[in-house]
Amino acid sequence: MLAKEYFVNLISYKQNLNKIQDLFYPIIMILRQEKEGNFNYRLQDKDVVIQTPEGEELLRIPASVFLSEAEDLLNAINSHDGSFAISRIESFMNRIYCHSLKAKSSDKTDIRIILHDRRTKMNSEMGFSIKSQLGGNSTLLNASKATNFNFKIEGGNFSDEDIARINSLNSKRNKVIERVNAIKNKGGVLVFDKVDNLTFRNNLIMLDGDLPVIISNLLLEQLNTGISTLKELAEKLTETNPLNYDVSQNSPFYVYKIKHLLTSTALGMMPAKAWNGQIDANGGYLVVKKDGEILCYHFYDRNRFEDYLFSNAYLERASTSRHEYASIIKETDGTLSFKLNFQVRLK
């Protein structure tokens, strides 16, 4: 459960959420930005001291009160579904100058912390993205129209009636698969055309010129096999080698490129925003487990951080009604298009 040490230290974990003994990062201060101003939180003896960036003390509360309130909040979250209000917790949050419940959607950083690195003996301000397991699985890459991948339908003979019939297939569980299978049954083949959104396309190409094609193959492989975890899908691509890489030396082309994509997405890159390659959440990830335990995947331990993302990421199908995909579109030149959507979640 939530314990005092979690305000003092961020503890590192392996990819399977097992604690790494004696590897932790002492917290010097937590920094918050609110509409009312900026506030710093630090532990002094047995108290939490809230102060301005200039050092003016605003409030001093026993750390035991924070722990009690955190336990109550955790219990409330675990006993409710959906959105709900807790007036007493809200009153406490207002008291400690905490009004914003989440960061802006355009910002990968949810919390800024000054950490002490015991290896370098230096204090550094780090931005972390927070992922919670208290509700549903958290999203790594959000679905939107920007994450649509366009495919051309080659082969087959599709009348307007055929197109209307396929587009009307509406299985609640497998609508996308049902429509793709109907296309295949008519002799059609999905051939990758482009990433619809120019910004997302450029972001991917900046990371790696082959990523658009690799992702398109991930999407098709998921449809063909039913596999959704990126680790297993990457293994499939390694076997089939759709880009014809020279694998004579067992170079992990697909695994490396997918890991690079996941890491860049986790720390800075967003589909609909032109990215300059700079990392926003330069600290890494904080993962809140269902029992309230807080795990740290620090970017300093990049290999471990990448392994965590790679081992826990999976593809999920987004809403077809919201993002306008999974329907056959007859283009002005007479060609037929079909879109698939790219969304990634973490287990």
C-alpha positions in Angstrom: 0.0 0.0 0.0 1.0 3.6 -0.1 3.8 4.1 2.4 5.9 6.9 3.7 8.9 5.8 1.6 7.0 6.6 -1.6 7.0 10.3 -0.8 10.7 10.1 -0.1 11.9 7.7 -2.8 11.0 6.5 -6.3 11.8 2.8 -6.5 12.9 1.2 -9.8 11.2 -1.9 -11.1 11.9 -4.5 -13.8 9.7 -4.9 -16.8 7.5 -7.5 -15.0 6.9 -5.0 -12.1 9.3 -6.8 -9.7 11.2 -4.4 -7.4 14.9 -4.0 -7.9 16.4 -4.1 -4.5 18.4 -1.0 -3.4 17.8 0.9 -6.7 15.8 4.0 -5.9 15.9 7.8 -6.5 15.4 10.0 -3.4 12.9 12.8 -3.9 14.2 16.2 -3.0 11.1 18.2 -4.0 7.9 18.0 -6.0 7.0 21.0 -8.2 3.5 21.9 -9.2 2.2 24.5 -11.6 -1.3 25.8 -10.9 -3.3 28.7 -12.3 -2.9 30.4 -9.0 0.9 30.1 -9.2 3.7 27.6 -8.7 4.1 25.6 -5.5 7.0 23.4 -4.2 6.5 20.4 -1.8 9.3 19.1 0.3 9.7 16.8 3.3 11.2 18.4 6.4 11.6 16.1 9.4 8.0 14.6 9.7 6.2 17.5 7.9 5.4 18.3 4.3 6.3 21.9 3.7 4.5 23.8 0.9 6.3 26.9 -0.3 6.6 29.3 -3.2 9.5 28.9 -5.7 11.2 31.8 -3.8 11.1 29.8 -0.6 8.2 31.5 1.2 6.5 28.9 3.4 2.7 28.7 2.8 1.7 25.7 4.8 3.2 22.9 6.9 1.3 19.6 7.4 2.4 16.4 9.1 3.4 13.8 6.5 1.1 11.3 8.3 -1.9 13.4 7.2 -0.9 13.1 3.5 -0.5 9.3 4.0 -4.0 9.1 5.6 -5.6 11.1 2.8 -3.8 9.1 0.2 -5.1 5.8 1.7 -8.6 7.2 1.8 -8.4 8.3 -1.8 -7.1 4.9 -2.9 -9.8 3.0 -1.1 -12.5 5.3 -2.6 -11.1 4.8 -6.1 -11.0 1.1 -5.7 -14.6 1.0 -4.5 -16.1 3.1 -7.2 -16.6 2.8 -11.0 -16.4 5.7 -13.4 -16.4 9.4 -12.3 -17.3 10.3 -8.7 -16.8 13.1 -6.2 -15.3 12.9 -2.8 -15.9 16.3 -1.1 -13.5 15.6 1.9 -10.6 14.8 -0.4 -11.4 17.7 -2.6 -11.3 20.0 0.4 -7.9 18.6 1.4 -6.6 19.1 -2.1 -7.7 22.7 -2.1 -6.0 23.2 1.2 -2.7 22.0 -0.2 -2.9 24.2 -3.3 -3.7 21.3 -5.6 -6.4 22.2 -8.0 -5.5 20.7 -11.4 -6.1 17.0 -11.5 -4.2 16.3 -14.7 -1.7 17.9 -17.1 -2.7 19.4 -20.4 -3.3 16.9 -23.1 -0.6 18.5 -25.2 2.0 17.8 -22.4 3.6 14.3 -21.8 4.8 15.5 -18.4 2.3 14.9 -15.5 4.6 15.7 -12.6 7.9 17.4 -12.2 10.3 16.2 -9.4 13.7 17.1 -8.2 15.5 13.8 -7.7 18.9 13.0 -6.2 21.0 10.6 -8.3 23.1 8.6 -5.9 25.5 7.7 -8.8 26.3 11.2 -10.0 25.6 12.8 -6.5 23.6 15.5 -8.4 20.1 16.8 -8.0 18.1 17.1 -11.2 14.6 18.3 -12.1 12.8 15.6 -14.0 9.5 15.4 -15.8 7.5 12.1 -15.4 4.4 10.8 -17.1 2.0 9.0 -14.7 0.3 5.8 -15.8 -2.4 4.4 -13.4 -3.6 0.8 -13.2 -6.4 1.8 -10.8 -8.9 2.1 -13.7 -8.6 0.7 -17.2 -5.3 0.1 -19.0 -3.6 3.4 -19.8 -3.1 4.7 -23.3 0.4 5.2 -24.7 -0.7 6.5 -28.1 -4.2 7.9 -28.3 -6.4 7.1 -31.3 -7.6 10.0 -33.4 -8.2 10.7 -37.1 -4.5 11.5 -37.2 -3.6 7.9 -36.5 -5.5 6.5 -39.4 -3.5 4.4 -41.9 -4.9 4.3 -45.5 -4.8 1.1 -47.5 -5.8 0.6 -51.1 -8.0 -2.4 -52.0 -6.3 -4.2 -54.9 -8.0 -7.1 -56.8 -11.5 -8.2 -56.6 -14.6 -6.7 -58.2 -16.6 -4.5 -55.9 -20.0 -3.1 -57.0 -21.6 -0.2 -55.2 -24.0 -2.7 -53.6 -21.0 -4.8 -52.4 -19.4 -1.7 -50.8 -22.6 -0.7 -49.1 -23.2 -4.2 -47.8 -19.6 -4.5 -46.4 -19.8 -1.1 -44.8 -23.1 -2.1 -43.1 -21.5 -5.1 -41.4 -21.7 -4.1 -37.7 -20.7 -6.9 -35.4 -20.3 -5.4 -31.9 -17.2 -7.4 -31.2 -15.4 -7.9 -34.5 -16.7 -5.2 -36.9 -13.3 -4.4 -38.4 -12.3 -8.1 -38.8 -15.7 -8.9 -40.3 -15.4 -6.2 -42.9 -11.8 -7.1 -43.8 -12.7 -10.7 -44.2 -15.6 -9.7 -46.5 -13.1 -7.8 -48.6 -10.8 -10.8 -48.7 -13.7 -13.1 -49.7 -14.4 -10.8 -52.7 -10.7 -11.3 -53.8 -9.5 -7.9 -52.4 -6.1 -7.3 -50.8 -5.2 -4.4 -48.5 -2.0 -2.7 -49.7 -0.6 0.1 -47.6 -0.9 3.5 -49.2 0.0 6.2 -46.6 -0.4 7.7 -43.2 -3.4 10.0 -43.6 -2.1 12.8 -41.3 0.9 14.6 -42.7 2.2 15.7 -39.3 2.1 12.1 -37.9 3.6 10.8 -41.1 6.5 13.3 -40.8 7.0 12.5 -37.1 7.3 8.8 -37.9 9.6 9.4 -40.8 11.8 11.6 -38.6 12.1 8.7 -36.1 12.7 6.1 -38.8 11.8 6.2 -42.5 10.5 2.6 -42.4 8.1 3.1 -39.5 5.0 3.9 -41.5 5.4 0.6 -43.4 6.3 -1.3 -40.2 3.2 0.0 -38.4 1.0 -0.9 -41.4 2.3 -4.4 -41.2 1.6 -4.5 -37.5 -2.0 -3.6 -38.2 -2.4 -6.2 -40.9 -0.7 -8.9 -38.8 -3.1 -8.2 -35.9 -6.0 -8.7 -38.2 -4.6 -11.9 -39.7 -3.5 -13.5 -36.5 -5.5 -11.9 -33.7 -2.3 -11.2 -31.9 -2.3 -7.7 -30.2 0.9 -7.5 -28.1 3.6 -5.6 -29.8 6.3 -8.0 -28.6 4.6 -10.9 -30.3 3.7 -8.9 -33.4 7.4 -7.8 -33.6 8.4 -11.5 -33.5 6.0 -12.2 -36.3 7.5 -9.4 -38.5 11.0 -10.7 -37.7 9.9 -14.1 -39.1 8.2 -12.8 -42.2 10.6 -9.9 -42.7 8.2 -7.8 -44.9 10.8 -5.1 -45.5 13.4 -7.6 -46.7 16.1 -6.5 -44.2 19.4 -8.4 -44.2 18.9 -10.6 -41.2 22.0 -12.8 -41.8 23.5 -11.4 -38.6 20.3 -11.7 -36.6 20.0 -7.9 -36.2 16.8 -7.1 -34.4 15.6 -4.5 -36.9 11.9 -4.7 -36.1 12.2 -4.9 -32.3 14.6 -2.0 -32.2 12.5 0.3 -34.4 9.3 -0.5 -32.5 11.0 0.1 -29.2 12.3 3.4 -30.5 8.8 4.4 -31.5 7.3 3.4 -28.1 10.0 5.3 -26.2 9.6 8.4 -28.3 5.8 8.3 -28.0 6.0 7.8 -24.2 8.4 10.7 -23.7 7.5 13.4 -26.2 6.1 12.6 -29.7 2.4 13.1 -30.3 0.7 12.2 -33.6 -1.0 15.5 -34.5 1.7 17.8 -33.2 4.9 18.5 -35.2 7.7 17.1 -33.1 11.2 18.5 -32.9 12.7 15.3 -31.4 13.0 16.8 -27.9 12.0 14.7 -24.9 9.3 16.2 -22.7 8.9 13.6 -19.9 12.7 13.3 -19.5 12.4 11.3 -16.3 10.4 8.4 -17.6 7.2 6.8 -16.2 5.6 6.5 -12.8 3.2 3.5 -12.7 0.5 3.4 -9.9 -0.4 -0.2 -9.3 -3.9 -1.3 -8.1 -2.7 -1.6 -4.5 -1.3 2.0 -4.6 2.3 1.0 -4.9 4.3 3.4 -7.1 6.8 2.1 -9.6 9.5 4.1 -11.3 10.8 3.4 -14.8 13.6 6.0 -15.1 14.9 7.1 -18.4 18.4 6.9 -16.9 17.9 3.1 -17.1 16.9 3.3 -20.8 17.1 -0.4 -21.6 14.9 -1.3 -18.7 12.4 1.5 -19.6 12.3 0.3 -23.2 11.8 -3.3 -22.1 8.9 -2.3 -19.9 7.1 -0.5 -22.7 7.8 -3.3 -25.2 6.7 -6.0 -22.9 3.5 -4.3 -21.9 2.3 -2.5 -25.1 -0.5 -3.8 -27.2 -2.7 -2.6 -30.1 -6.3 -1.8 -29.4 -9.0 -1.0 -31.9 -10.5 2.4 -31.4 -14.1 3.5 -32.1 -14.9 3.4 -35.8 -17.6 6.0 -35.4 -15.3 8.6 -33.8 -12.3 8.2 -36.0 -13.8 7.4 -39.4 -12.0 4.2 -40.3 -12.9 0.6 -41.3 -15.2 1.6 -44.2 -14.6 1.2 -47.9 -14.2 4.6 -49.6 -14.6 5.0 -53.3 -12.1 7.7 -54.4 -12.7 10.2 -57.2 -10.3 8.2 -59.4 -12.3 5.1 -58.9 -9.8 3.3 -56.5 -11.0 1.9 -53.3 -9.5 2.8 -49.9 -9.9 1.3 -46.4 -8.5 2.8 -43.3 -7.1 1.1 -40.1 -6.4 3.0 -36.9 -3.3 2.8 -34.8 -3.8 2.9 -31.0 -1.4 1.6 -28.3 -2.2 0.8 -24.7 -0.2 -0.5 -21.8 -1.2 -3.6 -19.7 
